[in-house]
């Protein structure tokens, strides 16, 4: 009598499953700052099935990279949670590596420099780690490699922006200014 073979219908066969992980690791390594070893560590921590997380914000919260804003008695504090004790340090190291490679990934470096001016080094590095984790989420969800053009377009500001008077008045009104017409004194 032969033993029954138990196979799960939801999991692919072993050879195709390992090739799927290998292709995911290759896609991961296109993210700035991630090497093959760090891609394997990220796969080990997150897995390759992103259907568990509805959005990238849920994944960032699970990994402990979502900022928590508290306000009490007029004092505001911002911090990150203690979650993600294995993935968070890994992503921070990958973010630091991406920041140091200035010529390879200018979109990441420009974003870091803009954040560092306002928030400081540590919070800027956490923000870059969150950007990398969001990129990893989108890579696994959409099954396509990292596209740096998506980040380059958001960093550039228009050099010469011509605005008509009506548009300028509308922009100021939208920001809360009350615009009145000039009165002649006489």
QUITATA-V440950 format. One record per helix or strand of 2 or more residues. SS is the DSSP state (alpha for helix, beta for strand). FROM is the first residue (numbers start at 1). TO is the last residue. If there is no record, write none. Layout:
ss: <SS/SS>
from: <FROM/FROM>
to: <TO/TO>
//
This chain:
ss: <alpha/alpha/alpha/alpha/beta/beta/alpha/alpha/alpha/alpha/alpha>
from: <14/36/50/56/67/75/87/106/121/149/165>
to: <28/46/52/63/72/80/100/119/142/155/174>
//
